[in-house]
Amino acid sequence: MSMKTFDPVTQSLINRAEEMGIETGINRLESQLPQCGFGQLGSCCRMCYMGPCRIDPFGEGASKGVCGATADVIVCRNLLREEVGGAASHVGHARHVVLAFQKMVEGKAPGYKITDRNKLMEIASGLGIKTEGKSDMGIGKEVVDKALEDISNQNGEPMNWLKLRAPSREFEMWKEQGILVSNAHNEIEEAMHRTSMGNDADPVNLLLACLKMGLVDGYAGLNMATDFHDILFGTPQITTVEANIGVLDKDKVNIAIHGHNPVLSEKILEWAFKMKEEAKKRGALDINVVGVCCTGNELTMRHGVPLAAHNLQSELVLITGAVDAMVVDMQCIWPSLAMIAECFHTKLITTEPFVKIPGAIHVPFDVEHADEEAKNIVMMAIDSFEERKGEEVHIPKEKSVGFAGLSVEAIVGVLKKINSSDPLKPLIDNIADGNIYGVVGFAGCPSIKLRDTFMTEKMTKELLKNNVLVVTTGCTAQICIQAGLMDSSATDKYCGEGLKTVLHALGKAAGPDVPLPPVWHMGSCVDNARIGTLLGALADRMGVKISQLPVAGSAPELVQEKAVSIGTWFLALGLFVHIAPSPRILGSPVATNVLTKDLEGITGGKVYVELDPVKAAAGIISHIKHKRTELGI
Amino acid sequence: MKEIFINIERCTACKSCEIACAVEHSLSKELFSAIFETPLPAKRVHVEKAFSFSYPVKCMHCADAACIAGCPTGAMYRNHEFGSVNVNTDKCMGCWMCAMVCPFGAIIPDYGIKVAQKCDFCPDRLRKGDEPACVEACPTNAVTFGEVKELFKSKRLLSAERAAKAVLVREDKEITPLEMLRNIGNI
């Protein structure tokens, strides 16, 4: 039996798994405990075969590795490699989308089109592309060339997407610090090179390389991916959605899409709609596409597709026995899913050549044949439904509702209804007079280590009580929507008076006369780009640096390397970044001091580690208070 | 009485026991705080190399302990609650006689506070019903904690099993009446 207790939906499915003798991550974590201290402190080095070497944190044993690397060198090299893992994921994701778009503009991917032409034009002009007299496809081709330059350029010039999306003051600061990046692939290669045996042994130089990797992630990863998603599939607008595993329906063909890349999930959604009649013929009421993890967030933001499960529930959604097919692309897909799917009439379908899982069915998905393959996958789900029909399933009843689709464009759209010529003014006025005491961006995952403490929910409620507006992305957004924090009713229930007034006014302006929720769903994990854009716009409008704003970032339940590189981009932007559990830096006095203290003198950002939700919120609020005092508001 | 047993064949030299021991003997008992304490907490188990094996060396809590016999101030004593050999730090004068007579090198002189440091069997943990920290931390069960009788019993069972296997794989063996009986038993 599990020692931990989770929210009722999660708990009921864990109980069912235990009754059925199916192992989940909860059990596997218990069998891993206690976890290795050297690993947790980051002071184990496996870079060469003279090792593995470990540095004794209690000063009694070895203080250096065989090559002479100190704990500082070992920790900073390990951290940079974590950053590479994160940045490579986001740059790889962005490249996939750019190449899909390229096929489309070349006429080789008939299943795709330009959906948001305005965004294409905005980006083209931002990149300095002349649009007059050119066709959309012609402009698209030039935009693709600019994007691909960011992974091929050898001339040392800053990346196009960095110039396009970076806030001006921060761009200048990075230039001064010598951390502007020119080519994402070169940076990733150089980071792997410099961390291999016998290269960079200067911990501070390695930490600067971490900041560069943050910029690679932020611009050649997050921003580029979000921009191309929006052009291809549309820029999200405010919508309401249902969330939690209760969105499954035993009488429908349930297709859970899991992973990150909407290039796949958009087509599955389209074909699920087109094949409704086939499903009905086979005895189903309908086809129910539900989202898991971040590709779920992508579909939710643009189409209001119900959000079935966050990453930690990706196993549990299968334990219902009601999922006919789980279709996955890339990132955060646990190998255990195949073993669980096997216990039910659930087909696990992998689609990426570099993401295969023994026990899953592999349907290679390529954009040139997207329609055939998506149709084929939906048909496989319908076949599964026929096999499952009549079998016992266990779908918890609980589901919640909330708002999603708060892209920067959607937020500005609402604000324009209050002040059409200067839309950010109402927001800034309310920040200045303290109705909005500050803004905190939450990103990241649900951590199996902190989920039973309700870390994210408790921190959020503390912040809201103190009039701090919360914007969020990724699986953290799913935790918030499941907890009802993205529903209008949360505004009166959890917010301080000032924030309540603002959200009521915004709700009135937005149209449906209900307050806007106090936690804003800004998208998937690559959509942290949207948070960066919003912060940049606010800072620009106020004429200050981002580090001067009464804002903070938080990865309240750190899991993935991607969160480390996103967090580092936030640090480069000058944000105070709360992280729990601790990143693997405490084995190094230099890394600990630089990241939690000295960095503030360089970018304005710093790391703050706190595992207690109430104390963490208090720490963030005291930072916001400090920034407000400095601004004289 | 419970004892800590070490299976040298299972030790991978990960040193998890060393870290867990130091953390258990820190003020905070939390890794992330313990590494910032002054003085740093000391481990009482040391993973040492022996040919191609590694072995966590610690106090064996000897039934007739040389360190107790040799201690001139009576600082080294038997804790009858857990059967362990412990140090009364108020009485210890730092002469290191105990460390000198210990056949295992398991007693560590602490020059900072001038007392002998050694494995104390994690009394705080045992009182809560937990296992000693090194036992809990060992990922391969090289370090185990159990009733002496059961630990020896399991060793005897293992030897019996080895002998049985040796007989079973003998190619020229004749079927004995006893084996026929066993085969029937299996059905």
Interface residues (C-beta under 8 A of the other chain):
Chain A: P34 C36 G37 F38 Q40 L41 R54 D56 P57 F58 G59 E60 G61 S582 L586 G587
Chain B: C14 K15 S16 E18 I19 A20 A22 V23 L31 F32 A34 I35 L40 P41 A42 K43 E136 A137 P139
